[in-house]
């Protein structure tokens, strides 16, 4: 058996050698062809023809004049690839100003087209390009329109070089504005432009760094030639970064007013951070809150309209419409209507605390920049509005700014179960020169209103009306605003003076001794009517009239209250109905609510 097996193996050896020969020959032929391929192709493809081809391509794309230094390099494995080093694009108007520098250009190409002497380049890569975009003092740009961006409606030439796929690696864009003397630089730019032909769809996607933040930008357009020629076309674009997110889809162009109509969305997590990113320095003039805007945008000649507007600032949301117009020779104007679910003006307190006082030049510029350079007519509504300690419901208000005049009008609102209206008018001399505040409160629960304002001690309760008028020449946010002048009037019906026992008070006055008002605070004084009139000026309030008429008697008080010190200097009378209308006279001193009562008989007695 073993002998038979050995005999069989010896008989099969010639066939094994034959099979090895069949395998080695094709392998050797393949290697030989590969060597011949790499050795022979350079003989048919001239690098001297490649450089002018690429320079012509760059000239056609840019509208400038291109120069490529060094000798082009061609490799054929794993695919035919062209490499060119150090390309420069300059202006073609004879000034030879540098527009762009490209460290290296690589591209794949078709062998047949290369042998023909006119290689068709594909998958082009610009490595470490530096592009300079400069706006001259006359508004023109350093880049000129290339010939393929012809007049509107004119067809492009069939000989124009298509773009194909262009990839950028580690690029840099310098934007120089000689009008504003500002320079911006985008670094680390990487991305791809896909544009098979001039009539095909264009898509671009890039990322880079601007002012220390990573920015991603995308663009999709079905009619790129129309877009690049400065005409209107449909497009979709977005910009995303940590400080700002922006997207637009609709009809636009590449002019100074790039949006014609479409859907716009803008958002930022911090308005302070966004302002600091744009301006390059910390910005505290804005609240540190988020901002989100979404709207259907339509623009016209000097106008911008936001329909279906959805606006969120911090925790406040609003819907409505806004119209912004900038007529020639006149100040820009904002008109519109905004409906808020909630307005919390208390959130502006940290911002207000940072505002400078008096005639500080910055405060003057901030006020004048809006009131004198803008006009506005806005209608606002809110289900709830918080202003200091006040909580308003169903607010309907208007904001008007016109040529140095600015006012906020509260047409109607609900407060303390009554109706509140009013007006705040800024001085025409500027925001730092104060203004005037008028408030009218009707049929309201005055006890609730006074409690909100922090009043303690004997206070009138009941339903009534309040008229308040204040005027100051100092900024509203400064302590000097306490020097305001104005008037106050309250009228109540069928209420009570809590913390005031008329019988105990009368008995204490009749004793002829000094006493604290708290000694007569264990009851309340019911009245049918109450009228209070006061005026204030230079840090003091003059109580001209305070009359309470009730079944237990009539109480009348007048005098001066220097509210800076909180002291009291009042004189009063009480007609005690329980004692045949006995007229009791007294003086009120001390400070509120710890008032000290001095019967007039004590003050008139000698020692």
Secondary structure as UniProt FT lines:
FT   HELIX           2..44
FT   HELIX           47..62
FT   STRAND          65..68
FT   STRAND          73..75
FT   STRAND          81..90
FT   STRAND          98..109
FT   HELIX           111..115
FT   TURN            116..117
FT   STRAND          121..135
FT   TURN            137..138
FT   TURN            147..148
FT   TURN            152..153
FT   TURN            158..159
FT   STRAND          164..177
FT   TURN            178..181
FT   STRAND          182..195
FT   TURN            198..199
FT   STRAND          202..210
FT   TURN            211..212
FT   STRAND          213..221
FT   HELIX           224..228
FT   TURN            229..230
FT   STRAND          233..240
FT   STRAND          245..252
FT   STRAND          259..268
FT   HELIX           271..279
FT   STRAND          291..300
FT   TURN            301..302
FT   STRAND          303..313
FT   TURN            314..315
FT   STRAND          316..325
FT   TURN            328..329
FT   STRAND          332..340
FT   STRAND          343..344
FT   HELIX           345..348
FT   HELIX           349..353
FT   TURN            358..359
FT   HELIX           361..371
FT   TURN            372..373
FT   STRAND          374..387
FT   TURN            388..389
FT   STRAND          390..402
FT   TURN            403..404
FT   STRAND          405..415
FT   TURN            416..417
FT   STRAND          418..426
FT   TURN            428..429
FT   HELIX           431..433
FT   STRAND          435..445
FT   HELIX           446..452
FT   TURN            453..454
FT   STRAND          460..472
FT   TURN            476..477
FT   HELIX           479..483
FT   STRAND          485..498
FT   HELIX           502..511
FT   STRAND          515..516
FT   HELIX           517..520
FT   STRAND          524..537
FT   TURN            538..539
FT   STRAND          540..550
FT   TURN            551..552
FT   STRAND          553..561
FT   TURN            563..566
FT   STRAND          569..576
FT   HELIX           577..579
FT   TURN            580..581
FT   STRAND          582..591
FT   TURN            592..593
FT   STRAND          594..599
FT   HELIX           600..604
//
